Amino acid sequence: MLDFSWVTFAVTFLNIGILYVILRAILFKPVTKFMEGRTKKIAGDIEQAEQDKNQAKALLREYEDKLKAARGEADRILKEARESAREQADRIVAEGKAQAEAVIANARRQTEADRNAAMVRFKAEAAALVLSAAGRLLRRELTQEDSRNQAALLLRELGKTP
């Protein structure tokens, strides 16, 4: 079956030792070095990713703060614009009312002036009619001075009555 020999055992052990040294020099050291480099690179990448993540969080907070400030500024601008528009509308309405009142006052003055002119014409025509009627009644010709006196008398009487 199996024979055990110390020589075979020693030669096998020596072969395994030599193989170990050769493999260690050729394979283990480079693989270990590669693995250590890879581990360091991964650790560096993880650290860089953490830094980038923290930087991104800081930028996000900064942008959110700027956005809040911008919204506040926009609200303030809108409020000012509304107030300005309201003030301008009030001013325009006040100017319109003032102009309307001026037009109404002017129209009243014009109406009063037209009424007074019509009243004067009416009084003159009424005086002429009365003089004509009075002259016919008297069947005589009135002098110019009599006409004036009669017209003045008529105008005084018409001026007393509302």
Order of alpha helices (4+ residues) and beta strands (2+ residues): alpha-alpha-alpha
